[in-house]
Structures are given as structure tokens and as C-alpha cells.
Amino acid sequence: MFNRPGPRLVDALEWLFSAVHGVPEAAPHRFPCEWLPPSSSLPRDEASAAAGGSPEEEAAAEQKAIADIEEAHACAVRAGKLQYTDPATGYSVFTQLASSRRGYCCGSGCR
């Protein structure tokens, strides 16, 4: 009549618990996953990383990166461009002008 997932569903829930709570040993023994070491989600400024920068230096570098992104966006909008190159990642990013011309948000998580 219908398929009962049984142990696979339980294994997946145990793995999910272990991933959410950061307890790799709680994952099922033979569950097909690979635990990677944690890493920072934001790249550190190369100068502060090489010097082992303090939290204040890292915060200042992050604020400078945000200011650079905002300036690149503002320059592109002033020039009437629909995209610009993100100075932090090198990716091509749509401007606010592109979104307003399109008439809706594409949902890609723009800044």
C-alpha cells in the first residue's frame, strides 16, 4: 500500500541531530557523510590574517570591505549600470537599478 522508510529515516534524523548540535559521534555508524573542520564564513583580510590580527583589526577590515562594496554599488547605479563586479568576491552582482527595472526580486539574496 505505501512504502515504510524504516531505519533510513531514523538514521537521517540521528545524523541531522548530530549535525545541528555539533556532535559527530551521535551520527549513525555507517551513515554516508563526511565531517569537515569548521571554518569562518567570512574571509579574513590577508594582512590581518598574516599578522594574526586582533578582533578590532578584523572588524575594521570587515567594515572597509563593506564600504568598498557599497561604493562599487553606488558608482554602478550612478553610471546607470545594471551590474558591477563585487570587490570582495569578484562575482558579477545586479544593482538596485536592475531590480527596479525588472519589477521584482529574483530571490538570490542580493545585498
Backbone as CSV, one residue per row, in Angstrom:
resi,resn,N_x,N_y,N_z,CA_x,CA_y,CA_z,C_x,C_y,C_z
1,MET,0.808,-1.184,0.000,0.000,0.000,0.000,0.868,1.271,0.000
2,PHE,1.822,1.388,0.932,2.756,2.501,0.903,4.098,2.050,1.469
3,ASN,5.134,2.746,1.085,6.486,2.375,1.460,6.823,2.918,2.854
4,ARG,7.355,2.061,3.703,7.789,2.500,5.032,9.302,2.660,5.012
5,PRO,9.811,3.881,5.226,11.248,4.113,5.132,12.055,3.438,6.226
6,GLY,11.481,3.194,7.370,12.142,2.458,8.443,13.454,3.034,8.901
7,PRO,14.508,2.209,8.929,15.783,2.618,9.515,16.441,3.799,8.803
8,ARG,16.239,3.941,7.508,16.875,5.058,6.802,16.393,6.407,7.317
9,LEU,15.115,6.507,7.619,14.566,7.744,8.150,15.142,8.030,9.538
10,VAL,15.231,7.010,10.353,15.793,7.167,11.693,17.268,7.569,11.600
11,ASP,18.030,6.928,10.707,19.439,7.290,10.521,19.580,8.756,10.110
12,ALA,18.726,9.192,9.183,18.794,10.574,8.721,18.478,11.542,9.850
13,LEU,17.498,11.227,10.675,17.166,12.100,11.804,18.293,12.133,12.835
14,GLU,18.918,10.985,13.092,20.052,10.960,14.019,21.214,11.779,13.470
15,TRP,21.462,11.657,12.161,22.530,12.457,11.556,22.205,13.947,11.645
16,LEU,20.963,14.320,11.359,20.556,15.716,11.433,20.760,16.257,12.843
17,PHE,20.376,15.495,13.848,20.597,15.900,15.232,22.079,16.137,15.493
18,SER,22.916,15.205,15.040,24.353,15.329,15.289,24.944,16.539,14.577
19,ALA,24.438,16.845,13.370,24.946,17.990,12.612,24.514,19.309,13.245
20,VAL,23.252,19.400,13.654,22.733,20.636,14.233,23.391,20.926,15.580
21,HIS,23.612,19.900,16.366,24.164,20.089,17.706,25.684,19.952,17.763
22,GLY,26.316,19.708,16.621,27.774,19.622,16.577,28.343,18.450,17.345
23,VAL,27.673,17.312,17.272,28.104,16.107,17.984,28.285,14.992,16.960
24,PRO,29.432,14.950,16.255,29.627,13.943,15.207,29.488,12.502,15.704
25,GLU,29.836,12.242,16.961,29.749,10.869,17.465,28.302,10.393,17.629
26,ALA,27.321,11.304,17.556,25.911,10.915,17.641,25.368,10.446,16.290
27,ALA,26.123,10.664,15.217,25.678,10.232,13.884,25.727,8.707,13.798
28,PRO,24.851,8.104,13.023,24.873,6.649,12.856,26.236,6.172,12.329
29,HIS,26.633,5.002,12.765,27.971,4.466,12.450,28.262,4.412,10.958
30,ARG,27.350,3.906,10.163,27.608,3.738,8.732,26.881,4.761,7.865
31,PHE,26.514,5.890,8.431,25.808,6.899,7.651,26.783,7.556,6.684
32,PRO,26.430,7.687,5.391,27.370,8.208,4.388,27.519,9.739,4.465
33,CYS,28.382,10.179,5.353,28.635,11.617,5.456,30.113,11.833,5.780
34,GLU,30.567,13.046,5.570,31.956,13.401,5.863,31.948,14.663,6.712
35,TRP,32.603,14.618,7.852,32.667,15.775,8.743,33.881,16.608,8.380
36,LEU,33.650,17.859,8.060,34.725,18.780,7.711,35.021,19.688,8.899
37,PRO,36.267,20.157,9.017,36.567,21.061,10.127,35.817,22.382,9.944
38,PRO,35.407,23.013,11.047,34.702,24.289,10.938,35.598,25.363,10.341
39,SER,34.977,26.270,9.596,35.731,27.378,9.024,34.907,28.641,9.163
40,SER,35.574,29.763,9.100,34.897,31.047,9.199,34.090,31.284,7.935
41,SER,32.883,31.842,8.079,32.061,32.110,6.906,32.486,33.370,6.175
42,LEU,33.202,34.261,6.850,33.672,35.486,6.217,35.185,35.415,6.031
43,PRO,35.685,35.699,4.834,37.135,35.664,4.637,37.811,36.785,5.424
44,ARG,38.933,36.467,6.030,39.685,37.471,6.776,40.555,38.261,5.820
45,ASP,40.797,39.498,6.159,41.695,40.337,5.386,43.080,39.694,5.419
46,GLU,43.762,39.596,4.282,45.050,38.900,4.217,46.079,39.500,5.156
47,ALA,46.106,40.818,5.285,47.094,41.459,6.154,46.847,41.102,7.612
48,SER,45.587,41.142,8.061,45.313,40.828,9.459,45.476,39.335,9.725
49,ALA,45.217,38.488,8.709,45.402,37.052,8.882,46.880,36.716,9.022
50,ALA,47.722,37.367,8.220,49.163,37.105,8.286,49.739,37.607,9.602
51,ALA,49.215,38.724,10.093,49.727,39.304,11.323,49.029,38.725,12.544
52,GLY,48.045,37.842,12.345,47.291,37.315,13.478,46.497,38.430,14.121
53,GLY,45.792,39.214,13.312,45.124,40.434,13.743,44.161,40.253,14.897
54,SER,44.011,41.320,15.656,43.101,41.332,16.790,41.660,41.421,16.292
55,PRO,40.699,41.161,17.158,39.297,41.294,16.753,38.952,42.707,16.267
56,GLU,39.574,43.711,16.859,39.323,45.089,16.435,39.828,45.320,15.011
57,GLU,41.009,44.772,14.696,41.560,44.911,13.350,40.698,44.165,12.328
58,GLU,40.231,42.988,12.725,39.377,42.216,11.832,38.054,42.932,11.585
59,ALA,37.480,43.544,12.633,36.232,44.285,12.477,36.435,45.487,11.565
60,ALA,37.572,46.174,11.715,37.869,47.322,10.863,38.031,46.881,9.410
61,ALA,38.697,45.757,9.189,38.877,45.248,7.827,37.533,44.854,7.218
62,GLU,36.650,44.254,8.028,35.327,43.872,7.533,34.504,45.111,7.180
63,GLN,34.590,46.144,8.013,33.863,47.385,7.715,34.393,48.039,6.445
64,LYS,35.714,47.966,6.222,36.289,48.526,4.998,35.785,47.748,3.777
65,ALA,35.715,46.431,3.896,35.218,45.607,2.788,33.765,45.956,2.466
66,ILE,32.953,46.162,3.501,31.553,46.531,3.284,31.469,47.904,2.627
67,ALA,32.303,48.843,3.075,32.311,50.183,2.474,32.726,50.114,1.004
68,ASP,33.705,49.252,0.684,34.135,49.084,-0.713,32.990,48.551,-1.582
69,ILE,32.237,47.591,-1.056,31.108,47.022,-1.788,30.041,48.088,-2.016
70,GLU,29.723,48.840,-0.960,28.704,49.894,-1.089,29.135,50.952,-2.096
71,GLU,30.418,51.299,-2.105,30.921,52.299,-3.056,30.837,51.780,-4.490
72,ALA,31.193,50.509,-4.698,31.114,49.922,-6.039,29.663,49.919,-6.533
73,HIS,28.738,49.597,-5.636,27.318,49.595,-5.992,26.849,51.001,-6.339
74,ALA,27.192,51.970,-5.497,26.770,53.357,-5.729,27.321,53.891,-7.054
75,CYS,28.575,53.594,-7.354,29.179,54.047,-8.615,28.455,53.439,-9.818
76,ALA,28.115,52.153,-9.721,27.425,51.480,-10.823,26.035,52.077,-11.030
77,VAL,25.317,52.358,-9.942,23.980,52.947,-10.059,24.064,54.344,-10.669
78,ARG,25.038,55.151,-10.202,25.208,56.498,-10.759,25.496,56.449,-12.257
79,ALA,26.235,55.430,-12.693,26.574,55.286,-14.112,25.454,54.628,-14.915
80,GLY,24.367,54.215,-14.236,23.246,53.588,-14.929,23.484,52.138,-15.293
81,LYS,24.465,51.493,-14.654,24.773,50.093,-14.952,23.838,49.166,-14.186
82,LEU,23.551,48.025,-14.791,22.682,47.042,-14.158,23.452,46.047,-13.300
83,GLN,24.791,45.983,-13.479,25.623,45.076,-12.690,26.970,45.719,-12.415
84,TYR,27.647,45.159,-11.433,29.014,45.571,-11.117,29.763,44.351,-10.603
85,THR,31.078,44.463,-10.541,31.892,43.370,-10.025,32.114,43.589,-8.535
86,ASP,31.716,42.619,-7.745,31.865,42.693,-6.296,33.353,42.666,-5.951
87,PRO,33.862,43.716,-5.263,35.293,43.748,-4.944,35.713,42.654,-3.961
88,ALA,34.796,42.142,-3.162,35.151,41.120,-2.175,35.255,39.730,-2.784
89,THR,34.385,39.421,-3.769,34.338,38.060,-4.306,34.718,37.961,-5.772
90,GLY,34.615,39.088,-6.508,34.866,39.062,-7.936,33.656,38.630,-8.748
91,TYR,32.533,38.357,-8.070,31.307,37.945,-8.753,30.620,39.155,-9.384
92,SER,29.848,38.899,-10.416,29.024,39.929,-11.034,27.721,40.008,-10.241
93,VAL,27.383,41.223,-9.786,26.233,41.427,-8.913,25.281,42.428,-9.562
94,PHE,23.972,42.139,-9.512,22.986,43.086,-10.024,22.867,44.269,-9.071
95,THR,22.593,45.434,-9.635,22.392,46.635,-8.828,20.917,46.778,-8.469
96,GLN,20.652,47.738,-7.600,19.281,48.067,-7.230,18.513,48.531,-8.468
97,LEU,19.202,49.180,-9.376,18.601,49.655,-10.618,18.059,48.478,-11.446
98,ALA,18.812,47.392,-11.497,18.366,46.206,-12.248,17.101,45.626,-11.636
99,SER,17.057,45.554,-10.309,15.870,45.014,-9.639,14.652,45.889,-9.878
100,SER,14.833,47.211,-9.823,13.689,48.103,-10.016,13.196,48.053,-11.461
101,ARG,14.097,47.896,-12.417,13.668,47.775,-13.822,12.942,46.468,-14.073
102,ARG,13.406,45.381,-13.424,12.780,44.081,-13.592,11.393,44.097,-12.963
103,GLY,11.248,44.805,-11.850,9.959,44.918,-11.194,9.712,43.921,-10.086
104,TYR,10.662,43.021,-9.839,10.510,42.066,-8.751,11.890,41.571,-8.326
105,CYS,11.960,41.002,-7.152,13.204,40.447,-6.635,13.339,39.006,-7.116
106,CYS,14.520,38.624,-7.561,14.726,37.258,-8.065,14.940,36.269,-6.924
107,GLY,15.164,36.764,-5.701,15.330,35.887,-4.544,16.710,35.292,-4.391
108,SER,17.720,35.880,-5.025,19.076,35.328,-4.942,19.851,35.801,-3.718
109,GLY,19.241,36.605,-2.875,19.912,37.044,-1.651,20.907,38.166,-1.883
110,CYS,20.595,39.081,-2.762,21.484,40.224,-3.008,21.642,41.042,-1.738
111,ARG,22.664,41.845,-1.761,22.906,42.682,-0.572,21.908,43.787,-0.509
